[in-house]
Amino acid sequence: MSNHDFNFEHGEILGRIGASWYVSYAYNKYYDPSHDNFKRVGSWKSRASNYNSSLELEKYFMEQIVAMSSEKLSTNRIGLSGNEVLQMARVVLARL
């Protein structure tokens, strides 16, 4: 699981979940139920629990992620490029 605390309010919560994973899970939830890249990590159920425990921060986190660099977001273990993560994050943010 990710151990990176982000340098913004509540960044430690998103750090436990992982930014790219967060977007992938939200994309499945809000846009494409067939998208399942978030399941490519063994800890996905634990991450989902953390996601669901912080639903009040969902839009805020997505806004923070949209402002991140594609290079940083591409360092995920779920097979998405940083540009894909950003594109998906914008789609989700439009639905929140």
C-alpha beads as a LAMMPS data file, in Angstrom:
LAMMPS data file: protein, C-alpha beads

96 atoms
95 bonds

1 atom types
1 bond types

-500.0 500.0 xlo xhi
-500.0 500.0 ylo yhi
-500.0 500.0 zlo zhi

Masses

1 110.0

Atoms # bond

1 1 1 0.000 0.000 0.000
2 1 1 1.134 3.530 -0.677
3 1 1 2.998 5.306 2.108
4 1 1 3.235 8.725 0.473
5 1 1 1.659 11.565 2.401
6 1 1 0.623 14.337 0.061
7 1 1 1.442 17.915 0.960
8 1 1 -2.120 19.186 1.366
9 1 1 -4.806 18.942 4.013
10 1 1 -5.795 15.298 4.624
11 1 1 -2.940 14.198 2.362
12 1 1 -2.087 11.358 4.738
13 1 1 -5.468 9.760 3.996
14 1 1 -4.975 9.878 0.234
15 1 1 -1.403 8.702 0.791
16 1 1 -2.692 5.499 2.405
17 1 1 -4.984 4.896 -0.552
18 1 1 -2.851 6.076 -3.474
19 1 1 -3.888 8.796 -5.932
20 1 1 -4.008 6.677 -9.087
21 1 1 -5.797 3.887 -7.260
22 1 1 -8.294 6.448 -5.885
23 1 1 -9.105 7.659 -9.394
24 1 1 -9.424 4.121 -10.755
25 1 1 -11.858 3.119 -8.015
26 1 1 -13.924 6.299 -8.427
27 1 1 -13.966 5.876 -12.210
28 1 1 -15.442 2.405 -11.726
29 1 1 -17.978 3.774 -9.276
30 1 1 -19.125 6.844 -11.218
31 1 1 -18.456 6.163 -14.879
32 1 1 -17.469 2.690 -16.050
33 1 1 -18.354 -0.345 -13.923
34 1 1 -16.285 -2.560 -16.236
35 1 1 -13.082 -0.654 -15.351
36 1 1 -11.246 -2.726 -12.754
37 1 1 -7.599 -1.679 -12.761
38 1 1 -7.937 -0.870 -9.063
39 1 1 -8.151 -4.623 -8.418
40 1 1 -4.568 -5.136 -9.629
41 1 1 -3.206 -4.640 -6.115
42 1 1 -3.772 -7.194 -3.401
43 1 1 -4.718 -4.493 -0.911
44 1 1 -7.631 -3.188 -2.969
45 1 1 -10.306 -4.159 -0.417
46 1 1 -8.471 -2.322 2.358
47 1 1 -8.035 0.707 0.095
48 1 1 -11.732 0.586 -0.787
49 1 1 -12.554 0.652 2.911
50 1 1 -10.348 3.737 3.375
51 1 1 -11.963 5.357 0.327
52 1 1 -15.461 4.732 1.678
53 1 1 -14.457 6.042 5.110
54 1 1 -13.513 9.397 3.601
55 1 1 -16.385 10.050 1.193
56 1 1 -16.788 13.604 2.486
57 1 1 -13.354 14.351 0.968
58 1 1 -14.059 12.739 -2.400
59 1 1 -14.430 15.920 -4.487
60 1 1 -11.555 17.632 -2.671
61 1 1 -9.228 14.697 -3.322
62 1 1 -10.225 14.553 -6.989
63 1 1 -9.485 18.287 -7.320
64 1 1 -6.055 17.719 -5.768
65 1 1 -5.342 14.773 -8.069
66 1 1 -6.309 16.717 -11.213
67 1 1 -3.596 19.234 -10.263
68 1 1 -0.889 16.523 -9.982
69 1 1 1.722 15.764 -12.633
70 1 1 1.154 12.913 -15.046
71 1 1 4.714 11.732 -14.380
72 1 1 4.030 11.233 -10.682
73 1 1 0.683 9.573 -11.325
74 1 1 2.251 7.130 -13.778
75 1 1 4.241 5.490 -10.958
76 1 1 1.244 3.346 -10.004
77 1 1 0.993 -0.455 -9.916
78 1 1 -2.391 -0.675 -11.623
79 1 1 -1.272 -0.332 -15.241
80 1 1 -2.438 3.203 -16.013
81 1 1 -0.386 6.009 -17.496
82 1 1 -0.394 9.329 -15.703
83 1 1 -2.301 10.868 -18.594
84 1 1 -4.970 8.174 -18.344
85 1 1 -5.294 8.823 -14.609
86 1 1 -5.691 12.566 -15.194
87 1 1 -8.277 12.037 -17.936
88 1 1 -10.252 9.671 -15.717
89 1 1 -10.001 12.081 -12.770
90 1 1 -11.487 14.874 -14.885
91 1 1 -14.389 12.633 -15.901
92 1 1 -15.073 11.710 -12.276
93 1 1 -14.727 15.292 -11.057
94 1 1 -17.344 16.412 -13.595
95 1 1 -19.756 13.922 -12.008
96 1 1 -19.153 14.944 -8.392

Bonds

1 1 1 2
2 1 2 3
3 1 3 4
4 1 4 5
5 1 5 6
6 1 6 7
7 1 7 8
8 1 8 9
9 1 9 10
10 1 10 11
11 1 11 12
12 1 12 13
13 1 13 14
14 1 14 15
15 1 15 16
16 1 16 17
17 1 17 18
18 1 18 19
19 1 19 20
20 1 20 21
21 1 21 22
22 1 22 23
23 1 23 24
24 1 24 25
25 1 25 26
26 1 26 27
27 1 27 28
28 1 28 29
29 1 29 30
30 1 30 31
31 1 31 32
32 1 32 33
33 1 33 34
34 1 34 35
35 1 35 36
36 1 36 37
37 1 37 38
38 1 38 39
39 1 39 40
40 1 40 41
41 1 41 42
42 1 42 43
43 1 43 44
44 1 44 45
45 1 45 46
46 1 46 47
47 1 47 48
48 1 48 49
49 1 49 50
50 1 50 51
51 1 51 52
52 1 52 53
53 1 53 54
54 1 54 55
55 1 55 56
56 1 56 57
57 1 57 58
58 1 58 59
59 1 59 60
60 1 60 61
61 1 61 62
62 1 62 63
63 1 63 64
64 1 64 65
65 1 65 66
66 1 66 67
67 1 67 68
68 1 68 69
69 1 69 70
70 1 70 71
71 1 71 72
72 1 72 73
73 1 73 74
74 1 74 75
75 1 75 76
76 1 76 77
77 1 77 78
78 1 78 79
79 1 79 80
80 1 80 81
81 1 81 82
82 1 82 83
83 1 83 84
84 1 84 85
85 1 85 86
86 1 86 87
87 1 87 88
88 1 88 89
89 1 89 90
90 1 90 91
91 1 91 92
92 1 92 93
93 1 93 94
94 1 94 95
95 1 95 96
